[in-house]
Amino acid sequence: MENKTIGIIDYNIGNITSIKNGFDLIKVDTFISNNPSEIEKFNKIVLIGVGSFPAAMKNLNDFGFSNLLLNHVEKGGFVLGICIGMQLLMSEGNEFKNTPGLNLIKGTVDGMNINKNIKVPHVGWNNFNNYDDIKIFDKINIKSNFYFVHSFSVNIKEENVKKMEFNYSEKNFIGAIQKKNIFGVQFHPEKSQEPGLQLLKNFSNL
């Protein structure tokens, strides 16, 4: 595996240029491809995503990246899921219809307003309530703000997953996770100014 360059999965979901520009700002090389055989050689892989969970999961399967990610994690490679990319790490999503996810982490993806009249989407700057020693948050002030855009959130159903939560409409939601070599953030680090760029730098330095 090549250790210095970050592999970015291109499966026609999300703004790849935006995350590439984030890594460019911290002078970290990236390699973008829609071919799993080209991405599998990298030790660190980024999975971004916008839109709906079912559409994202369909594309991930159709391009052949689901099996790649499962094998990559099993071999000890690092994965960073961003926005829907983090949600796809879960067992299933409940947007429009129940859709199986990658099942790398036992959990579901549910509407933020399912139990309460919460205004969605959650758009804008927010910070975390707790710091759970997630490695990619090294050297980042817990009070830092990050940029969110989402209407669904993850609910973790297994232990041994580190979680950081933010408060929105008087309810706590999970915004960052780590399970061993698997990382996920609900916000967009490349749009989150200095703290977000530090997070990308931390991931590249793992």
Secondary structure, DSSP 8 states (H G I E B T S, - for coil): -EEEEEEEE-SS-S-HHHHHHHHHHTT--EEEES-HHHHTTEEEEEE---S-HHHHHHHHHHHTHHHHHHHHHHTT-EEEEETHHHHTTEEEE-SSS-EE---SEEEEEEETTSSS---SSEEEEE-BS-----GGGTT--TT--EEEEESEEEEE-SSS-EEEEEEETTEEEEEEEEETTEEEESS-GGGSHHHHHHHHHHHHT-
